[in-house]
């Protein structure tokens, strides 16, 4: 069989020790697609990563949601009901819906900067996560957010336990302690949300948030069953702040390392309204350099740097034969370093996302939010939140790293690409 090349000394043990280095070596030495071990392949370049993500029939996403439907006597929602729930959820997450609610998002990003202690080194990811959780949960549930926020935090803890590295991969049917904890937190969140759903429906005041969009009847399928709504919300609730928190860590680190770029962001942000609630989509659109900086950081450090797909049938990829049942690892991290798509790919250059007139441009592949049928449904919300958080931070502060030869963080790659333990200092711009 015509198989992709295998990386010399690229064993699974080496991969487990330093996945980023092995991924770079595989792309450099083997090309578009390479073999990690029998039946496990890595797509390393932009064209092949996009091909896999768009070929849903050949490379479907594995059916293993982080928060699977709860087991109930009435049974889980049908596949058709889950599709309808996704479509209803997207009514509140599409770009137009996000643009209409910028004035609700911006105050949360401003509160983060208000609460950052100045003049001291701070481990910044926990307060980022709290701030983004408040923004995300409020975006989904509006005035009901305060009641649900503690449960959302527990869902995040369950997620962290589930993605923690382990020597053993247990079959899905084994009730490990992490899975039991996940189920308890999912049940608690669902039971806190259930009376909110019933109150809104009985009162007729459905709301204009994402939950309200899911409660509205559709001309195509009518009203969603209650269980389909409840089962579809734990995952997106965590996703509104978990992945953006990782991205925000990288962005703030780059504001510290590239003061000139931070200054350009601050110049743009100076034109934002003094009252964050008065911020509109027009203000967001005017932050062109800030959006370019965010995209460039996400290009270099995609929070979801590795995506898993499984083949359903024998197929061809980049001229190689891939057997049915194989695992294909899609690597945006190396795809974004494909020099054919991004000249000087290791260089931090936000200007690459702008044309000569300073308007947004779209050069090269950008897979930080995925693409194809399973692209990130919260991409518009994430970009809005990250852009406003970046602008508000640069407007108020100079950001710096702690002194010393060692970085004030270490990079983690399990469950996403993150700057664990990141410590930064904020000083007022005056």
DOVEX-761838 format. One record per atom (N, C-alpha, C): y, x, z; residue in three letters. Coordinates in steps of 0.05 Angstrom, whole numbers, plus 5000, padded with zeros to 4 digits. Each point is the difference from the previous one (the first is absolute). Layout:
N
YXZALA/...
end
This chain:
430
497650175000UNK/502449835000UNK/502550185000UNK/502049924985UNK/502550144998UNK/501749955025UNK/499750165021UNK/501449955025UNK/502550175002UNK/502049915016UNK/502450175005UNK/499250265014UNK/501650214997UNK/499450255012UNK/500249985031UNK/498450185013UNK/500150015029UNK/501750245008UNK/501749965020UNK/501750215010UNK/498350215014UNK/500150254992UNK/498550215015UNK/500850015029UNK/498150005017UNK/500550005029UNK/501549765010UNK/500049794984UNK/501449765007UNK/498149805014UNK/498650085020UNK/498149845014UNK/501449785016UNK/498449805008UNK/501249795016UNK/500950105027UNK/498750215010UNK/501050125025UNK/502750124997UNK/500450154978UNK/502750114994UNK/502049784996UNK/499349794987UNK/501749774996UNK/500949885027UNK/498149975018UNK/500649895026UNK/501950175016UNK/499850264997UNK/501850195015UNK/502849994990UNK/500450004973UNK/502750014989UNK/500149864974UNK/500349745001UNK/499749834976UNK/502350054980UNK/502450055009UNK/502250054981UNK/499650254984UNK/499250225013UNK/499550254986UNK/497849984980UNK/497849875008UNK/497749974981UNK/500849824977UNK/501649795006UNK/500949824978UNK/501750164980UNK/501850175010UNK/501750164981UNK/498350194984UNK/498050135013UNK/498350184986UNK/498449854978UNK/499049775007UNK/498449854981UNK/501649934975UNK/502649925004UNK/501749934978UNK/500650254983UNK/500650235014UNK/500750244986UNK/497750134985UNK/497649995012UNK/497750154988UNK/498249824983UNK/500049745005UNK/498149834985UNK/501349804981UNK/502649955004UNK/501349824982UNK/500149715009UNK/499849824980UNK/500549715004UNK/498249875021UNK/497450064998UNK/498149885018UNK/498050225009UNK/499350005026UNK/498150205009UNK/498149885020UNK/497850145004UNK/497949895017UNK/500050135027UNK/500249845021UNK/500050105028UNK/497150045009UNK/498349814995UNK/497250025006UNK/498649804982UNK/497349994998UNK/498749814983UNK/500949715005UNK/501049874979UNK/500849725003UNK/502849975011UNK/501550215005UNK/502849985011UNK/501850174982UNK/502049874988UNK/501750134980UNK/502949955009UNK/501750194992UNK/502949995006UNK/501650004974UNK/501749794996UNK/501850014978UNK/502650135009UNK/500850214986UNK/502150185010UNK/502649984986UNK/500149904976UNK/502450004984UNK/501049724995UNK/502549984992UNK/501349744999UNK/498649804981UNK/499450094976UNK/498849824981UNK/497449885009UNK/498350175011UNK/497449905009UNK/500149835025UNK/501950075018UNK/500449835024UNK/500949724992UNK/501949994982UNK/500949744990UNK/497749854986UNK/498450144985UNK/497849874985UNK/498149875020UNK/499350145021UNK/498149895019UNK/501249755014UNK/502550025009UNK/501249795015UNK/500449754983UNK/500350034974UNK/500449774982UNK/497449884989UNK/497950165001UNK/497449904990UNK/498449865022UNK/500949775007UNK/498849855023UNK/497149944995UNK/499249934976UNK/497249934995UNK/498250245004UNK/500850244993UNK/498350235002UNK/500350135028UNK/502449995012UNK/500550135025UNK/501349815020UNK/498549805009UNK/501249815019UNK/500550135027UNK/501949895014UNK/500550085028UNK/497749915017UNK/499050175018UNK/497749925016UNK/500849765018UNK/498149815003UNK/500649765017UNK/499750065030UNK/501850175010UNK/499850085029UNK/502749995013UNK/501149755003UNK/502749995012UNK/500050105028UNK/502350115008UNK/500250105028UNK/499849775020UNK/501049764993UNK/499749775017UNK/498649784985UNK/497350014999UNK/498549804985UNK/500349725012UNK/499449794984UNK/500149735012UNK/498249985024UNK/501149865020UNK/498449965025UNK/497749814995UNK/497950045015UNK/497649824997UNK/500649755017UNK/499749774987UNK/500549755013UNK/497849804993UNK/499749805016UNK/498049804994UNK/500649854974UNK/502649984995UNK/500849864975UNK/499750184975UNK/499450265005UNK/499750184977UNK/502650134993UNK/499850224985UNK/502450154992UNK/501349874976UNK/502550054994UNK/501249894976UNK/498550094975UNK/499949834980UNK/498650074976UNK/501650214984UNK/498750144982UNK/501450204983UNK/502449874986UNK/499749764991UNK/502249864986UNK/502449955019UNK/499349925025UNK/502249965020UNK/501450265007UNK/498550225000UNK/501350265006UNK/501950084978UNK/499249944975UNK/501850064977UNK/502549835002UNK/499749755007UNK/502349825003UNK/501850095023UNK/498850105022UNK/501650095022UNK/501650254992UNK/498850174985UNK/501450244990UNK/502449924982UNK/499549814983UNK/502249914982UNK/502249875016UNK/499449855021UNK/502049875016UNK/501650215016UNK/498650205010UNK/501350225015UNK/501950154982UNK/499250044975UNK/501750154981UNK/502649864994UNK/500149735004UNK/502549864995UNK/502250105018UNK/499250105024UNK/502050105019UNK/500450304999UNK/498450144983UNK/500150294999UNK/500950114973UNK/500449834981UNK/500850104974UNK/502950105001UNK/500850174982UNK/502750125002UNK/502349815003UNK/499949774986UNK/502249815003UNK/500249895028UNK/497749955013UNK/500049905027UNK/501050205020UNK/499350264996UNK/501050215017UNK/503050034997UNK/500950004975UNK/502950034994UNK/501649785014UNK/499049765002UNK/501449785012UNK/500250035031UNK/498450185011UNK/500050025030UNK/500950285010UNK/501550154983UNK/500950275008UNK/501749985026UNK/501649795002UNK/501649985024UNK/498549965025UNK/497449924998UNK/498349975024UNK/498650275006UNK/499650164979UNK/498550255004UNK/501950225010UNK/502450014990UNK/501850235006UNK/500650035030UNK/500449785016UNK/500650045028UNK/497850155015UNK/497549964992UNK/497850145013UNK/500150304995UNK/500850084976UNK/500350294995UNK/502350125015UNK/502249845003UNK/502350105015UNK/499350035030UNK/498449815010UNK/499250025029UNK/498450265005UNK/498450084980UNK/498550255004UNK/501950235004UNK/502150024984UNK/501950225003UNK/501549975026UNK/500749765008UNK/501449965025UNK/498450105024UNK/497449984999UNK/498350065023UNK/498950294999UNK/500750164980UNK/499050274999UNK/501650175019UNK/498850125021UNK/501550175019UNK/501050254985UNK/502650055002UNK/501150234986UNK/499950255018UNK/500150234986UNK/500250265013UNK/497550095014UNK/497749884993UNK/497450095013UNK/497849974979UNK/497950175003UNK/497749984983UNK/498449765008UNK/499449824981UNK/498649755005UNK/497649984982UNK/497749925012UNK/497749934983UNK/500649744987UNK/500550004974UNK/501449794987UNK/498249784988UNK/497450054996UNK/498349804987UNK/499649755018UNK/499750025026UNK/499749755016UNK/502449824998UNK/502550105004UNK/502349814996UNK/500349904972UNK/499350164980UNK/500049904972UNK/498149774998UNK/497650035010UNK/498049794998UNK/500949755014UNK/501250025024UNK/500949765014UNK/502249864984UNK/501950154989UNK/502249884984UNK/498949864975UNK/498250144986UNK/499049884975UNK/498149765006UNK/498650015023UNK/498449775008UNK/501849755005UNK/502250045013UNK/501849785005UNK/501149894973UNK/500750184982UNK/501049914974UNK/497849854984UNK/497650124999UNK/497849884984UNK/499149735011UNK/499649995027UNK/499049755012UNK/502249784997UNK/502550085003UNK/502149804997UNK/500249914970UNK/499550184982UNK/500049914972UNK/497849804994UNK/497750035013UNK/497849824995UNK/500349745015UNK/501150015025UNK/499949765017UNK/502749925012UNK/502250124992UNK/502749925009UNK/500249965030UNK/500849755008UNK/500649965028UNK/497550015018UNK/497649984988UNK/497650025015UNK/499050295004UNK/501550194989UNK/499250285001UNK/499750105029UNK/501949955019UNK/499750115027UNK/497449925013UNK/499049764995UNK/497549925013UNK/497650154987UNK/500250084975UNK/497850134986UNK/500150305001UNK/502350125006UNK/500250294999UNK/498150155018UNK/499549915025UNK/498050155016UNK/497249994988UNK/499349784988UNK/497449984987UNK/499850184976UNK/502250024985UNK/500150184977UNK/499650295009UNK/501250075022UNK/499750285010UNK/497150055007UNK/498649815011UNK/497250035007UNK/498250024975UNK/500849854979UNK/498650034975UNK/500350284989UNK/502450125003UNK/500450274991UNK/498250195016UNK/499749975026UNK/498350175016UNK/497149974990UNK/499249764993UNK/497249964989UNK/499750154974UNK/502049994983UNK/499950144975UNK/499750305004UNK/501550115019UNK/499950295005UNK/497250085010UNK/498849845016UNK/497350075009UNK/498049994977UNK/500349824982UNK/498149974978UNK/500250224980UNK/502350124996UNK/500350214980UNK/499850285012UNK/499650015026UNK/499850265013UNK/497550164989UNK/500350264994UNK/497750154989UNK/497649995019UNK/497749984988UNK/497549995016UNK/497850154985UNK/498250125016UNK/497850144988UNK/498049814987UNK/500149745008UNK/498049814990UNK/501449774986UNK/498849914978UNK/500949764986UNK/498049785006UNK/500849825017UNK/498149795009UNK/499949774980UNK/497649894996UNK/499949764983UNK/501949785010UNK/501049834982UNK/502049815007UNK/499049795020UNK/497449965002UNK/499049795017UNK/499750105029UNK/500350265005UNK/499850105028UNK/502649955015UNK/499949865023UNK/502549945015UNK/500950245017UNK/501250204987UNK/500950235015UNK/502349925018UNK/500750165021UNK/502249935017UNK/502649954985UNK/500650164980UNK/502549964984UNK/499949734986UNK/497749934989UNK/499949744985UNK/500149775019UNK/498950025024UNK/500249795020UNK/502949965008UNK/501450235005UNK/502849995007UNK/501649874978UNK/499450084975UNK/501449884977UNK/499749695000UNK/497549915004UNK/499549715000UNK/501549865022UNK/500150125024UNK/501449875022UNK/503049974994UNK/501150214988UNK/502950004994UNK/500649804977UNK/498249994981UNK/500349824978UNK/499949715010UNK/498149945017UNK/499849735012UNK/502549935016UNK/501050205016UNK/502449955016UNK/502449944982UNK/500350154979UNK/502349964981UNK/499749724987UNK/497649944991UNK/499549744986UNK/500649775019UNK/499150025025UNK/500549785018UNK/502949975009UNK/501550224998UNK/502949995005UNK/501449874976UNK/499050054976UNK/501249904976UNK/499349714995UNK/497749915008UNK/499149734993UNK/501949785010UNK/500950005025UNK/501949795008UNK/502650014985UNK/500950244991UNK/502450024984UNK/499649864973UNK/497750054987UNK/499449874975UNK/500049695003UNK/498749915022UNK/499849715004UNK/502749885007UNK/501650145016UNK/502749895007UNK/501749984975UNK/500050204983UNK/501649994976UNK/499249784981UNK/497449964997UNK/499049804982UNK/500649725011UNK/499649965026UNK/500549735011UNK/502949935000UNK/501850205004UNK/502949955001UNK/501249984972UNK/498650114980UNK/501150014973UNK/502050234996UNK/500650155021UNK/501850234998UNK/498350244995UNK/499450054974UNK/498150204993UNK/501150285002UNK/502750034996UNK/501250265001UNK/500150134972UNK/501850204998UNK/500350144974UNK/498950285000UNK/498550065021UNK/498750275001UNK/497449994985UNK/498450225003UNK/497550014985UNK/498149795010UNK/499849955026UNK/498349795010UNK/500949734989UNK/502649954998UNK/500949754989UNK/499249964971UNK/500050224985UNK/499149994972UNK/497149924998UNK/498450105019UNK/497149945000UNK/499549725008UNK/501849875016UNK/499649735009UNK/500849794979UNK/501550094980UNK/500949814979UNK/497749944981UNK/499749754992UNK/497949934980UNK/500750124973UNK/497950084986UNK/500350104973UNK/499349794980UNK/501449994977UNK/499249804979UNK/497150064990UNK/499150255003UNK/497450074989UNK/497749935019UNK/500450055027UNK/497749965018UNK/500749855025UNK/502349895001UNK/500749835023UNK/500550165025UNK/499249895024UNK/500450135025UNK/497850205006UNK/500750245010UNK/498050195008UNK/498749915026UNK/497350035003UNK/498849945025UNK/501150195022UNK/500049905024UNK/501150165023UNK/498650265003UNK/497450014998UNK/498550245004UNK/500650214978UNK/500549914976UNK/500750194978UNK/502650135006UNK/501949865012UNK/502650115007UNK/499650205023UNK/498649925021UNK/499650175023UNK/498550264994UNK/498049984983UNK/498450244994UNK/501450194982UNK/502049914985UNK/501350174980UNK/502450165012UNK/500849945025UNK/502450125010UNK/499850255018UNK/497750045014UNK/499950255017UNK/500450254984UNK/498750034977UNK/500350244984UNK/502850054990UNK/501349804989UNK/502750044990UNK/502050045023UNK/499449895023UNK/501850045023UNK/500150305007UNK/497750125002UNK/499950295007UNK/501150164977UNK/499549924975UNK/500850164977UNK/503150004997UNK/501449805011UNK/502950004997UNK/501350235015UNK/498650125020UNK/501350225015UNK/498350255002UNK/497349984996UNK/498450245004UNK/500450214978UNK/499749924975UNK/500550194978UNK/502950084997UNK/501949825002UNK/502950095000UNK/500750195022UNK/498749985023UNK/500650195022UNK/499250284992UNK/497750034987UNK/499250264991UNK/502050114980UNK/500849834981UNK/501950084980UNK/502750085013UNK/500949855019UNK/502550055013UNK/500050275014UNK/497850085011UNK/499850275013UNK/500550224979UNK/498849984977UNK/500550204979UNK/502949994991UNK/501149764997UNK/502849984991UNK/501950135020UNK/499749945025UNK/501850125020UNK/499750315001UNK/497550094996UNK/499650295000UNK/501550124976UNK/500149874977UNK/501450104978UNK/503149995004UNK/500949805014UNK/502950005006UNK/500750245017UNK/498150095018UNK/500550235016UNK/499950264983UNK/498250014981UNK/499650254985UNK/501950034977UNK/501249784991UNK/501750014976UNK/502749885007UNK/501750145015UNK/502649895009UNK/501849914977UNK/499950144977UNK/501749914978UNK/499149734990UNK/497549954998UNK/499049744991UNK/500749795021UNK/499850075026UNK/500749815021UNK/503049934998UNK/501650204993UNK/502949954998UNK/500649804977UNK/498550034978UNK/500549814978UNK/499149725007UNK/497949985016UNK/499249735010UNK/502149895018UNK/501150175018UNK/502149915018UNK/502549904985UNK/500750134978UNK/502349914984UNK/499549724989UNK/497649954990UNK/499449744990UNK/500049795022UNK/498850085023UNK/499849815022UNK/502649935012UNK/502150164997UNK/502649955011UNK/501249744989UNK/499049914977UNK/501049764988UNK/498649755008UNK/498050035018UNK/498649765010UNK/501849855019UNK/499649735003UNK/501749855018UNK/499750105029UNK/502149985015UNK/499950075029UNK/498149825015UNK/499849754992UNK/498149815012UNK/497550014983UNK/497850105010UNK/497650024984UNK/499049734989UNK/500549785015UNK/499249744991UNK/501449914974UNK/502250134994UNK/501549944975UNK/499050154976UNK/497950175004UNK/498950154978UNK/498649814980UNK/500450054975UNK/498849844979UNK/498350174981UNK/498649874982UNK/498550154980UNK/501850174982UNK/502549924996UNK/501850164985UNK/500650265014UNK/500349995026UNK/500450255016UNK/497550184997UNK/497749885002UNK/497550154998UNK/499850134972UNK/500749854979UNK/499950114973UNK/501950234996UNK/502250005016UNK/502050224997UNK/499150265012UNK/497849995016UNK/499050255013UNK/498150144981UNK/501150084977UNK/498250114979UNK/498850275008UNK/501750185010UNK/499050265008UNK/498049975023UNK/500749835019UNK/498249965023UNK/497349904991UNK/499949814981UNK/497549904990UNK/498550224985UNK/501550174986UNK/498750234986UNK/498850195020UNK/501450055022UNK/498950185021UNK/497449885012UNK/500149745005UNK/497649875012UNK/497750034980UNK/500449954975UNK/497950024980UNK/498950284998UNK/501850205001UNK/499250284998UNK/498350085024UNK/500749915024UNK/498450075023UNK/497349864998UNK/499949754991UNK/497549864996UNK/498350134978UNK/501350114980UNK/498550154979UNK/498650245013UNK/501550165015UNK/498850245011UNK/498049945023UNK/500549795015UNK/498349945023UNK/499349715001UNK/498449914981UNK/499349714999UNK/498449935026UNK/501049805015UNK/498649945025UNK/497149924996UNK/499449854979UNK/497249944993UNK/499350194977UNK/499250245008UNK/499750224981UNK/497350004987UNK/498149845009UNK/497349994989UNK/499049725001UNK/499249894977UNK/499049734998UNK/497150004990UNK/498549825011UNK/497149994994UNK/499349774981UNK/498450074980UNK/498949794982UNK/497050064996UNK/498549804993UNK/497150034995UNK/499449884972UNK/498350144986UNK/499349914973UNK/497949785001UNK/500349794984UNK/498149784999UNK/497950044978UNK/500650184981UNK/498150054978UNK/500650274989UNK/498050114985UNK/500550264988UNK/502349984980UNK/501850195002UNK/502449994984UNK/501050284993UNK/502050014984UNK/501150264992UNK/502850035013UNK/500650255008UNK/502650065012UNK/500750284991UNK/502250034986UNK/500950264990UNK/497850144984UNK/498449854986UNK/497950124984UNK/497450065015UNK/499949945026UNK/497750055016UNK/498649745006UNK/497450025005UNK/498449765007UNK/499949975030UNK/500749765010UNK/500049945029UNK/497949785004UNK/498050065016UNK/497949805005UNK/500949775017UNK/498649774997UNK/500649775017UNK/499450085029UNK/501749895018UNK/499750065028UNK/501350255010UNK/501350154982UNK/501450245008UNK/502649935014UNK/500950195016UNK/502649985014UNK/502050164984UNK/502349884994UNK/502250154986UNK/502450005019UNK/500950245007UNK/502350035017UNK/502550054983UNK/501849825000UNK/502550024985UNK/502150145017UNK/501150224989UNK/501750185017UNK/502950004990UNK/501749815009UNK/502850014993UNK/501450275008UNK/499050135021UNK/501250255009UNK/500050214978UNK/497750034986UNK/499950204979UNK/501149884974UNK/499749744995UNK/501249874976UNK/503050044999UNK/501349995023UNK/502950045002UNK/500850294996UNK/498150185000UNK/500550284995UNK/499050094973UNK/499749804983UNK/499250064972UNK/502550084984UNK/500150254993UNK/502450114987UNK/500549864973UNK/498049884988UNK/500549854975UNK/501749755005UNK/499949905024UNK/501649775007UNK/502550075015UNK/500050205017UNK/502250085016UNK/500550304998UNK/502050084984UNK/500550294998UNK/500750125028UNK/499250255004UNK/500250125027UNK/499149815022UNK/497549934999UNK/499149785017UNK/500150055030UNK/500050255009UNK/500150055028UNK/502950025011UNK/501949974982UNK/502850025009UNK/501149735008UNK/501449995023UNK/501349765009UNK/502649964984UNK/500049804983UNK/502349964981UNK/500449704996UNK/501549875018UNK/500549714997UNK/501249934973UNK/501650194989UNK/501449944975UNK/498149944977UNK/497550075003UNK/498149944978UNK/499749704996UNK/500749845020UNK/499749714998UNK/502649874991UNK/502050164992UNK/502549904990UNK/500550104972UNK/501349844983UNK/500850104974UNK/502750145002UNK/501150094978UNK/502450165000UNK/502449855012UNK/499949734998UNK/502249845010UNK/499649935030UNK/497850105011UNK/499549935028UNK/498649745004UNK/499149884979UNK/498549755002UNK/497150055005UNK/498549805011UNK/497250045004UNK/498550054975UNK/498250195001UNK/498250074978UNK/497149995010UNK/498150004982UNK/497249985008UNK/498450214985UNK/500450255006UNK/498550214987UNK/497250045013UNK/498050014984UNK/497450085010UNK/498749785016UNK/497550055008UNK/498449815015UNK/501049995029UNK/499849765011UNK/500849975029UNK/497949815012UNK/498350115016UNK/497749855010UNK/500049965030UNK/502350055013UNK/500049975029UNK/499549725010UNK/500449804983UNK/499349735007UNK/497749904983UNK/498550194989UNK/497849924982UNK/501049894974UNK/498249874985UNK/500749864976UNK/497749834992UNK/500349834980UNK/497849834992UNK/499649765018UNK/497649884999UNK/499649755014UNK/500350025031UNK/499650245011UNK/500250035029UNK/502450175008UNK/502150004984UNK/502550145008UNK/501049875026UNK/501550165015UNK/501049915026UNK/501849754998UNK/499249795013UNK/501649754998UNK/502650025015UNK/500250185019UNK/502550035015UNK/501850224990UNK/499650094975UNK/501650234990UNK/503049945000UNK/500949774992UNK/502849945000UNK/501250005028UNK/498549885019UNK/500950005028UNK/500150295011UNK/498050164995UNK/499950275010UNK/502350174989UNK/500549974973UNK/502250164989UNK/502749915011UNK/500449755005UNK/502549905011UNK/500450115029UNK/497949985016UNK/500150095028UNK/500550305001UNK/498550164984UNK/500250295001UNK/502750094990UNK/501049874979UNK/502750084989UNK/502249945021UNK/499949775012UNK/502149945020UNK/499750175025UNK/497650065009UNK/499650185023UNK/501050284994UNK/499550104976UNK/501050264992UNK/503050014999UNK/501249794988UNK/502949994998UNK/501349985027UNK/499049825018UNK/501249975026UNK/499850255017UNK/497750144997UNK/499650255016UNK/502050224990UNK/500150054974UNK/501850214989UNK/502949935005UNK/500649745000UNK/502849925005UNK/500950085028UNK/498249985019UNK/500750055028UNK/499550295009UNK/497950134989UNK/499150245013UNK/499550234980UNK/500350245011UNK/498750244989UNK/497250015014UNK/497950044984UNK/497350015011UNK/499150294998UNK/498750105021UNK/499050284999UNK/497350025013UNK/498550214993UNK/497550065013UNK/500450175025UNK/498150005018UNK/500250185024UNK/500050294991UNK/501450185014UNK/499950284992UNK/497350125005UNK/499450214986UNK/497450145004UNK/498550034974UNK/498150185000UNK/498650064975UNK/497949794993UNK/499049855020UNK/498049804994UNK/501249734995UNK/498949854980UNK/501049734995UNK/499549825025UNK/501849815003UNK/499849825023UNK/498349754994UNK/497850044985UNK/498249794993UNK/497550124988UNK/497949854997UNK/497850094983UNK/499149774982UNK/499150084976UNK/499449814979UNK/497249885005UNK/499849744999UNK/497449865002UNK/499549864973UNK/497449994993UNK/499349884974UNK/498149775002UNK/498949955024UNK/498149785004UNK/501649745005UNK/499549794984UNK/501549765004UNK/502850014987UNK/500650214986UNK/502650034987UNK/501250275006UNK/502050074984UNK/501350265002UNK/502449985019UNK/499950135023UNK/502049965021UNK/500850265014UNK/502450005012UNK/501050225015UNK/499649955030UNK/497650035009UNK/499449925028UNK/501550195019UNK/501249875021UNK/501450165020UNK/502750094991UNK/501149904978UNK/502550094989UNK/502349985020UNK/501450225005UNK/502350015018UNK/502550074984UNK/502149845004UNK/502550054986UNK/502349965019UNK/502350114993UNK/502449975016UNK/502249874983UNK/501549815011UNK/502249874987UNK/502650085014UNK/502050094984UNK/502750055010UNK/502049844984UNK/502049895013UNK/501849824986UNK/501650154978UNK/500449864978UNK/501650114978UNK/503050005007UNK/500649865022UNK/502849985008UNK/501449814982UNK/
end
